[in-house]
Amino acid sequence: MADPAETDLHRDDVQHEPRVGISAVLKELGADHPGITASKLRFLEDKGLVHPARTASGYRKFSRADIERLRRILELQRDRYLPLKVIRERLDADATSQDDGDRRVPEAADPVTAPIPIVPAPPAYSLRELAGRTGAGIPLVRELVSYGLIREQNGVFDDHALAITRAALALTAHGLEPRHLRPFKAAADRELGLVERAVAPLSSRRDAASRARAVERAQEISGLCLTIHTSLVRSEIAALQERAAVEH
């Protein structure tokens, strides 16, 4: 039998702010994240990324802040390919730097019919916009496309293309042209092959939970691959610096 005081605590907590169940959360987030499932939400809770309230009967109840946190988690996974550990650390750091009142959406009378905030679409740039924003010029952008270093999808480029173009432009000042950057594309393709091979047993399954785990595992493996790649390069640069110091 549940303790009356505990039951009252749960009731007061749920009534203090409009909260909704898993089905309502899936309905709200599903438009932007079609692959979201109840299993995925439970998985994120198990990983400590979200902490929904519980009713006396044990049902999960999500506040508006919980839903917006989930939305941010899914966006960081989809757009930035960040591991969950990094996402949790980033969100926790953001939370400690802001007051809860600044981050909370005003309460609505009906949690089910509360207005859904409009989420802006990911940035997209035409060829001319990309060239203009980066200062690279259209010829350089076209050259990057020809070598497969950036991709044009449905006539536009994304933020990844923006970052690559800016870096490629800076490298031209050091005598490195887009044709010299082809090894980066080859290395990225090889690392992607490793990731796909590692998650193949999960991604080949048809159930949503396995596919969600495959995406999560792919993000973690890719993060580890990037760590190895970066550390190898830095190690060689450090060795180069040591040799230069000895020669002098």
C-alpha positions in Angstrom: 0.0 0.0 0.0 1.4 3.4 -1.0 2.3 5.8 1.7 -0.3 8.6 1.8 2.4 11.3 2.2 4.2 10.0 -0.9 1.0 9.9 -2.9 0.2 13.5 -2.0 3.8 14.4 -2.9 3.4 12.9 -6.4 0.0 14.5 -6.8 1.2 17.9 -5.8 4.2 17.6 -8.1 2.1 16.6 -11.2 -0.5 19.3 -10.5 2.1 22.0 -10.0 3.0 22.1 -13.7 1.1 20.6 -16.7 2.7 17.2 -17.5 1.9 14.7 -20.1 2.5 11.0 -20.7 4.8 9.2 -23.2 2.2 9.1 -25.9 1.7 12.9 -26.0 5.5 13.4 -26.0 5.9 11.0 -29.0 3.1 12.9 -30.8 4.7 16.2 -30.3 8.3 15.2 -31.1 7.4 12.8 -33.9 6.9 15.4 -36.6 10.6 16.5 -36.4 12.0 13.1 -35.3 10.0 10.3 -37.0 12.1 7.6 -35.4 11.3 8.5 -31.8 9.8 5.6 -29.8 8.8 4.9 -26.2 11.8 2.6 -26.0 14.0 5.5 -27.0 12.6 7.8 -24.3 13.1 5.1 -21.7 16.6 4.6 -22.9 17.4 8.3 -22.6 16.0 8.2 -19.1 18.1 5.2 -18.2 21.2 7.1 -19.4 20.3 10.0 -17.1 19.5 12.6 -19.8 16.0 13.2 -18.8 14.2 12.8 -15.4 10.4 12.7 -15.8 8.2 12.8 -12.7 6.4 9.6 -11.6 2.9 9.3 -10.5 2.0 7.2 -7.4 1.2 4.4 -9.9 4.6 4.7 -11.5 3.6 6.3 -14.8 6.0 8.8 -16.3 4.9 12.4 -16.6 6.9 14.9 -18.7 6.9 18.6 -18.1 7.4 21.2 -20.8 11.0 21.5 -19.7 11.4 17.8 -20.1 10.0 17.9 -23.6 12.3 20.8 -24.7 15.3 19.0 -23.2 14.4 15.8 -25.2 14.0 17.9 -28.3 17.5 19.4 -27.8 18.9 15.9 -27.2 17.5 14.6 -30.4 18.6 17.6 -32.4 22.2 17.3 -31.1 22.2 13.6 -32.0 20.8 14.2 -35.4 22.6 17.4 -36.4 25.9 17.2 -34.5 26.3 13.4 -34.0 27.4 13.9 -30.4 27.7 11.0 -28.0 25.1 10.9 -25.2 27.7 11.5 -22.6 28.8 14.7 -24.2 25.1 15.8 -24.7 24.4 15.2 -21.0 27.4 17.2 -19.9 26.5 20.1 -22.2 22.9 20.2 -21.1 23.8 19.9 -17.4 26.3 22.8 -17.8 23.6 24.9 -19.5 21.1 24.1 -16.7 23.5 25.3 -14.0 24.1 28.6 -15.7 20.4 29.5 -16.0 17.6 29.9 -13.5 14.8 27.3 -14.0 12.3 30.2 -14.4 14.2 31.5 -17.4 14.1 28.2 -19.2 10.5 27.2 -18.4 7.7 27.9 -20.9 4.6 29.5 -19.2 2.1 27.0 -17.9 -0.9 26.2 -20.1 -4.3 25.3 -18.8 -4.4 22.1 -20.9 -1.1 20.2 -21.3 -2.4 18.3 -24.3 -3.6 21.3 -26.3 -0.7 23.6 -25.2 0.8 25.4 -28.2 3.8 23.6 -29.7 6.8 26.0 -30.1 7.9 26.5 -33.7 11.4 25.0 -34.2 13.4 26.7 -36.9 14.5 24.5 -39.8 18.3 23.7 -39.9 20.3 26.3 -41.8 20.5 25.8 -45.5 22.6 27.8 -48.0 22.5 28.1 -51.8 25.8 27.9 -53.6 26.0 31.7 -53.8 25.1 32.1 -50.1 27.7 29.6 -49.1 30.4 31.3 -51.1 29.3 34.7 -49.8 29.1 33.7 -46.1 32.6 32.0 -46.2 34.3 34.5 -48.6 35.5 31.4 -50.5 34.1 32.4 -53.8 32.1 30.2 -56.1 35.1 28.5 -57.9 36.4 27.2 -54.6 33.0 25.9 -53.5 32.6 24.1 -56.8 36.0 22.6 -56.5 35.1 21.3 -53.0 32.0 19.7 -54.4 33.9 18.1 -57.3 36.2 16.4 -54.8 33.3 15.2 -52.6 34.4 17.3 -49.7 31.0 19.0 -49.4 27.6 17.9 -50.7 24.7 19.8 -52.2 21.4 18.2 -51.3 18.2 19.4 -52.9 20.0 22.5 -54.1 21.4 23.6 -50.7 24.3 23.1 -48.4 24.2 22.6 -44.6 26.3 23.8 -41.7 28.8 21.0 -42.2 29.5 22.3 -45.7 29.9 25.8 -44.2 32.5 24.7 -41.7 34.4 22.6 -44.3 34.4 25.5 -46.7 35.7 28.0 -44.2 38.5 25.6 -43.2 39.4 24.9 -46.8 39.6 28.6 -47.5 42.0 29.1 -44.6 44.2 26.2 -45.8 44.6 27.9 -49.2 46.7 30.5 -47.4 49.1 27.7 -46.5 49.4 26.4 -50.0 46.8 23.6 -49.6 44.2 23.4 -52.3 41.0 21.3 -52.3 42.8 18.6 -54.4 45.2 18.2 -51.5 42.3 17.5 -49.1 41.1 14.3 -50.8 42.8 12.1 -48.2 40.4 13.5 -45.6 37.5 12.4 -47.6 39.0 8.9 -48.0 39.8 8.6 -44.3 36.2 9.7 -43.4 34.8 7.1 -45.7 37.0 4.4 -44.2 35.9 5.4 -40.6 32.3 5.3 -41.7 32.8 1.8 -43.0 34.1 0.8 -39.6 31.1 2.3 -37.9 28.6 0.6 -40.3 30.3 -2.7 -39.8 30.2 -2.4 -36.0 26.5 -1.5 -35.9 25.4 -3.9 -38.7 24.0 -6.6 -36.3 21.6 -4.0 -34.7 20.8 -1.9 -37.8 19.7 -5.0 -39.7 17.0 -5.7 -37.2 13.5 -4.4 -37.9 12.4 -3.4 -34.4 12.6 0.3 -33.5 14.5 -0.3 -30.3 17.3 -2.0 -32.1 17.5 0.7 -34.7 17.6 3.4 -32.0 20.5 1.5 -30.3 22.3 1.2 -33.6 22.1 5.0 -34.0 23.4 5.6 -30.5 26.2 3.1 -30.9 27.2 4.6 -34.3 27.5 8.0 -32.7 29.6 6.7 -29.8 31.9 4.7 -32.1 32.3 7.7 -34.5 33.2 9.9 -31.5 35.9 7.4 -30.5 37.2 7.2 -34.0 37.5 11.0 -34.1 39.4 11.0 -30.8 41.9 8.4 -32.1 42.3 10.4 -35.4 42.8 13.7 -33.6 45.2 12.2 -31.0 47.3 10.5 -33.7 47.7 13.8 -35.6 48.6 15.7 -32.4 51.0 13.1 -31.4 52.9 13.4 -34.7 52.9 17.2 -34.5 54.3 17.0 -31.0 57.0 14.7 -32.2 57.8 17.1 -35.1 58.1 19.9 -32.6 60.5 17.9 -30.4 62.7 17.1 -33.4 62.7 20.7 -34.4 63.7 21.7 -30.9 66.6 19.2 -30.9 67.9 20.4 -34.2 68.1 23.9 -32.9 
